[in-house]
Amino acid sequence: MNAEQLRKIESGAGFIAALDQSGGSTPKALAAYGLDETSYASEAQMFDLIHEMRSRIMTSRAFTGERILGAILFEMTMERRVGGKGAAEYLWEDKHVVPFVKVDQGLEEQADGVRLMKPMDGLDDLLARAKTHGVFGTKMRSVVLLADEAGIDAVVAQQFEIGRRILDAGLVPIIEPEVDIHSPQKARAEALVTAAIAAQLDKLPDDQRVMLKLTLPEEDGLYGDLVKHPRVLRVVALSGGYSLEEANARLARNHGVVASFSRALTGGLSAQQSETEFDAALDAAIGSIFRASAT
């Protein structure tokens, strides 16, 4: 593990940029960027366009390690080139931004108020490839829709089971049991998720630490004990569909938690913007998220 990357993630100022839209979410991300489905004729062209968008973000003068701790990449992005080198290598070597890679393969259908992750048959291979690219950690997402205790325990147990495999491979997992912001039982679900995570953390060996990526909670300060937990490297928050303004306001009220935003980060960007306009819009978003993460 890269000691400099570890120090940056553990104690650096800033936030984590989530640039890991998968095949299912890419059309929506491109549409928000001003490229609807008439802009591409195949899946390959669609992935080329989303890579161009991500490359434009990563190579922007506004996107640097001064305000951004890390960036989460889609597996395909990790294997592509940015700025003349591998994307993960470019992030660290040129921007001093710590690279992560998304490892989950999507979600199962809803059961017990949750959606578990699908089996990850190629996980060991992906982790090995990530290490060759200098990747620091991983990210994997489950979804909680209702405050069902059995379902939530299953989601969190699955996250930590796979998280231990990732730790054993020498990478740091970001554990992400997302509570849907539209859940009619959001506050109760968040409390159950927090308790289930605490129970799993206490089972980890003293020398292992994970990161947590959690929904911006209804109860301010809910994650305070997790932030201070000795087996938690950092707690980050997803924007989850909140607007940038709402996400920043909620984040600022949760001290010690920093952002890991996707839609809220890129919402003001457009393929039609000039380089100057694009950089200005990205700079404004990064600046606002950085300030909210500093509380």
C-alpha positions as CSV (number, residue, x, y, z in Angstrom):
1,M,0.0,0.0,0.0
2,N,1.3,3.5,-0.9
3,A,2.0,5.2,2.4
4,E,1.7,8.7,0.9
5,Q,-1.8,7.8,-0.5
6,L,-2.8,6.4,2.9
7,R,-1.8,9.7,4.7
8,K,-3.7,11.8,2.1
9,I,-6.9,9.7,2.5
10,E,-6.6,9.5,6.3
11,S,-6.0,13.2,7.1
12,G,-6.0,15.3,3.9
13,A,-8.4,18.1,3.2
14,G,-10.8,17.6,0.4
15,F,-13.3,15.1,-0.9
16,I,-13.6,12.1,-3.2
17,A,-14.9,12.5,-6.8
18,A,-17.1,9.6,-7.9
19,L,-16.5,9.1,-11.7
20,D,-17.7,5.5,-11.8
21,Q,-21.0,5.5,-13.7
22,S,-21.6,2.0,-15.0
23,G,-23.4,0.8,-18.1
24,G,-26.8,1.1,-16.5
25,S,-26.3,4.7,-15.3
26,T,-24.2,6.0,-18.2
27,P,-27.1,7.0,-20.5
28,K,-28.5,9.2,-17.7
29,A,-25.1,10.7,-17.0
30,L,-24.6,11.5,-20.7
31,A,-28.0,13.0,-21.0
32,A,-27.3,15.3,-18.0
33,Y,-24.1,16.3,-19.8
34,G,-26.0,17.3,-22.9
35,L,-25.6,14.1,-25.0
36,D,-28.8,12.2,-25.5
37,E,-29.2,8.8,-27.1
38,T,-29.1,10.3,-30.6
39,S,-25.4,11.1,-29.9
40,Y,-24.3,7.5,-30.1
41,A,-25.3,4.4,-32.2
42,S,-23.8,1.6,-30.1
43,E,-22.7,0.8,-26.5
44,A,-19.1,1.1,-27.6
45,Q,-19.7,4.7,-28.7
46,M,-21.6,5.4,-25.5
47,F,-18.6,4.3,-23.4
48,D,-16.3,6.3,-25.6
49,L,-18.4,9.5,-24.9
50,I,-18.5,8.9,-21.2
51,H,-14.7,8.3,-21.2
52,E,-14.3,11.6,-23.0
53,M,-16.4,13.3,-20.3
54,R,-14.4,11.8,-17.5
55,S,-11.2,12.6,-19.2
56,R,-12.3,16.2,-19.6
57,I,-13.0,16.4,-15.9
58,M,-9.8,14.7,-14.8
59,T,-7.6,16.8,-17.1
60,S,-9.3,20.1,-16.2
61,R,-7.2,22.7,-14.4
62,A,-9.9,22.8,-11.7
63,F,-9.4,19.1,-10.9
64,T,-6.3,18.7,-8.7
65,G,-5.2,17.1,-5.5
66,E,-5.3,20.4,-3.7
67,R,-9.1,20.0,-3.2
68,I,-9.7,16.4,-4.3
69,L,-8.5,13.5,-2.1
70,G,-9.4,10.7,-4.5
71,A,-11.4,9.6,-7.5
72,I,-13.5,6.5,-8.0
73,L,-13.1,5.0,-11.5
74,F,-15.3,2.6,-13.5
75,E,-13.3,-0.6,-14.3
76,M,-13.3,0.2,-18.0
77,T,-11.9,3.7,-17.2
78,M,-9.0,2.2,-15.2
79,E,-8.0,0.2,-18.3
80,R,-8.2,3.3,-20.6
81,R,-5.8,6.2,-21.0
82,V,-6.0,9.8,-19.8
83,G,-3.4,12.4,-20.5
84,G,-1.2,9.8,-22.4
85,K,-1.1,7.2,-19.6
86,G,-3.4,4.9,-17.6
87,A,-6.2,6.7,-16.0
88,A,-5.3,5.6,-12.4
89,E,-1.6,6.4,-13.0
90,Y,-2.5,9.8,-14.4
91,L,-4.7,10.7,-11.4
92,W,-1.9,10.0,-8.9
93,E,1.2,11.0,-10.9
94,D,-0.1,14.1,-12.6
95,K,-2.9,15.3,-10.2
96,H,-2.0,13.8,-6.9
97,V,-5.5,12.3,-6.6
98,V,-5.7,8.9,-5.1
99,P,-7.3,6.3,-7.4
100,F,-10.1,3.9,-6.5
101,V,-12.0,1.4,-8.7
102,K,-15.7,0.3,-8.6
103,V,-15.8,-3.5,-8.2
104,D,-19.5,-4.4,-7.9
105,Q,-21.3,-5.9,-10.8
106,G,-24.7,-4.4,-10.1
107,L,-27.6,-5.2,-7.8
108,E,-30.0,-8.2,-7.2
109,E,-33.7,-7.6,-7.3
110,Q,-35.3,-6.3,-4.1
111,A,-35.9,-8.6,-1.2
112,D,-36.4,-7.8,2.5
113,G,-36.4,-4.1,1.7
114,V,-32.9,-4.2,0.2
115,R,-30.9,-4.9,-2.9
116,L,-27.9,-7.0,-2.4
117,M,-24.9,-7.0,-4.8
118,K,-24.7,-9.5,-7.5
119,P,-22.0,-12.2,-7.4
120,M,-18.5,-10.8,-8.3
121,D,-17.0,-13.7,-10.2
122,G,-14.0,-11.8,-11.5
123,L,-13.2,-9.9,-8.3
124,D,-9.8,-11.5,-7.7
125,D,-8.7,-10.7,-11.2
126,L,-9.9,-7.1,-11.0
127,L,-8.1,-6.6,-7.7
128,A,-4.9,-7.9,-9.2
129,R,-5.2,-5.6,-12.2
130,A,-6.1,-2.7,-9.9
131,K,-2.9,-3.2,-8.0
132,T,-0.8,-3.1,-11.2
133,H,-2.3,0.3,-11.9
134,G,-1.4,1.7,-8.5
135,V,-5.0,1.8,-7.3
136,F,-5.4,2.4,-3.5
137,G,-8.9,1.1,-2.9
138,T,-12.3,-0.1,-4.1
139,K,-15.9,0.9,-4.0
140,M,-19.0,-1.3,-4.0
141,R,-22.6,-0.3,-3.6
142,S,-25.7,-2.0,-2.1
143,V,-29.1,-0.3,-1.6
144,V,-31.4,-0.1,1.4
145,L,-35.0,0.8,0.5
146,L,-36.8,0.0,3.8
147,A,-36.0,-0.2,7.5
148,D,-36.0,-4.0,7.5
149,E,-33.5,-5.2,10.1
150,A,-32.9,-8.6,8.5
151,G,-32.4,-7.1,5.0
152,I,-30.0,-4.4,6.4
153,D,-28.0,-7.0,8.3
154,A,-27.7,-9.0,5.1
155,V,-26.5,-6.0,3.1
156,V,-23.9,-4.9,5.6
157,A,-22.7,-8.5,6.2
158,Q,-22.2,-9.0,2.5
159,Q,-20.3,-5.7,2.2
160,F,-17.9,-6.7,5.0
161,E,-17.5,-10.2,3.7
162,I,-16.3,-8.9,0.3
163,G,-14.5,-6.1,2.1
164,R,-12.3,-8.6,3.9
165,R,-11.3,-10.2,0.6
166,I,-10.3,-6.8,-0.7
167,L,-8.3,-6.1,2.5
168,D,-6.6,-9.4,2.1
169,A,-5.6,-8.4,-1.5
170,G,-3.9,-5.3,-0.1
171,L,-6.5,-2.7,-1.1
172,V,-8.8,-0.6,1.1
173,P,-12.6,-1.2,0.5
174,I,-15.2,1.6,0.6
175,I,-18.2,0.0,2.2
176,E,-21.4,1.5,0.7
177,P,-24.8,0.4,1.9
178,E,-26.7,3.3,0.4
179,V,-30.1,4.2,2.0
180,D,-32.3,5.5,-0.8
181,I,-33.1,9.1,-0.2
182,H,-36.8,8.5,-1.1
183,S,-37.2,5.7,1.4
184,P,-40.4,6.3,3.5
185,Q,-38.4,5.0,6.5
186,K,-35.1,6.8,5.7
187,A,-34.2,7.9,9.3
188,R,-34.9,4.5,10.8
189,A,-33.1,2.7,8.0
190,E,-30.0,4.9,8.5
191,A,-30.0,4.2,12.2
192,L,-30.2,0.4,11.5
193,V,-27.4,0.6,8.9
194,T,-25.2,2.6,11.4
195,A,-25.7,0.0,14.1
196,A,-25.0,-2.9,11.7
197,I,-21.8,-1.3,10.5
198,A,-20.6,-0.7,14.1
199,A,-21.2,-4.4,14.9
200,Q,-19.2,-5.5,11.8
201,L,-16.3,-3.0,12.5
202,D,-15.8,-4.5,15.9
203,K,-15.2,-7.9,14.3
204,L,-12.3,-6.6,12.2
205,P,-8.7,-7.2,13.3
206,D,-7.0,-4.2,14.9
207,D,-4.7,-3.7,12.0
208,Q,-7.4,-3.5,9.3
209,R,-9.3,-0.4,8.4
210,V,-12.1,0.3,5.9
211,M,-13.8,3.4,4.5
212,L,-17.5,4.0,4.7
213,K,-19.7,5.7,2.0
214,L,-23.1,6.6,3.5
215,T,-26.2,8.5,2.7
216,L,-26.5,12.1,4.0
217,P,-28.6,11.4,7.1
218,E,-31.8,12.8,8.5
219,E,-30.2,13.0,11.9
220,D,-27.2,15.3,11.9
221,G,-24.2,13.8,13.5
222,L,-25.5,10.2,13.2
223,Y,-22.1,9.0,11.9
224,G,-20.0,10.7,14.6
225,D,-19.0,7.5,16.3
226,L,-18.2,5.9,13.0
227,V,-15.9,8.8,12.1
228,K,-14.0,8.3,15.3
229,H,-13.9,4.4,15.1
230,P,-10.3,3.1,15.1
231,R,-11.1,0.7,12.2
232,V,-12.5,3.5,9.9
233,L,-10.0,5.3,7.7
234,R,-12.6,7.9,6.5
235,V,-16.3,8.4,6.3
236,V,-17.6,9.9,3.0
237,A,-21.1,10.8,1.9
238,L,-22.9,10.1,-1.4
239,S,-25.1,12.8,-2.9
240,G,-27.8,10.2,-3.7
241,G,-29.9,12.4,-5.9
242,Y,-29.9,15.5,-3.8
243,S,-29.1,18.7,-5.6
244,L,-25.6,20.1,-5.1
245,E,-27.0,22.8,-2.8
246,E,-29.0,20.4,-0.7
247,A,-26.2,17.8,-0.5
248,N,-23.6,20.5,0.5
249,A,-26.0,21.9,3.2
250,R,-26.6,18.4,4.7
251,L,-22.9,17.5,4.5
252,A,-21.8,20.7,6.3
253,R,-24.0,19.7,9.2
254,N,-22.2,16.3,9.6
255,H,-18.8,17.1,11.0
256,G,-15.9,14.9,10.1
257,V,-17.7,13.5,7.0
258,V,-16.4,14.5,3.5
259,A,-18.1,14.2,0.2
260,S,-18.0,11.5,-2.4
261,F,-20.4,13.0,-4.9
262,S,-21.1,12.0,-8.5
263,R,-24.3,13.7,-9.9
264,A,-23.9,16.7,-7.6
265,L,-20.3,17.1,-8.8
266,T,-21.0,16.9,-12.5
267,G,-24.6,18.4,-12.7
268,G,-23.5,21.8,-14.0
269,L,-21.2,20.4,-16.8
270,S,-22.1,20.2,-20.4
271,A,-20.5,18.9,-23.6
272,Q,-21.5,22.1,-25.3
273,Q,-19.5,24.3,-22.9
274,S,-16.3,25.9,-24.0
275,E,-13.1,24.9,-22.2
276,T,-13.3,28.1,-20.2
277,E,-17.0,27.6,-19.3
278,F,-16.4,24.0,-18.4
279,D,-13.5,24.7,-16.2
280,A,-15.4,27.5,-14.4
281,A,-18.4,25.3,-13.8
282,L,-16.3,22.5,-12.5
283,D,-14.2,24.8,-10.4
284,A,-17.4,26.3,-8.8
285,A,-18.8,22.8,-8.0
286,I,-15.4,21.6,-6.6
287,G,-15.1,24.7,-4.5
288,S,-18.5,24.4,-2.9
289,I,-18.1,20.7,-2.2
290,F,-14.6,21.3,-0.7
291,R,-16.0,23.9,1.6
292,A,-18.9,21.7,2.8
293,S,-16.4,18.9,3.4
294,A,-14.2,21.0,5.6
295,T,-16.7,21.2,8.5
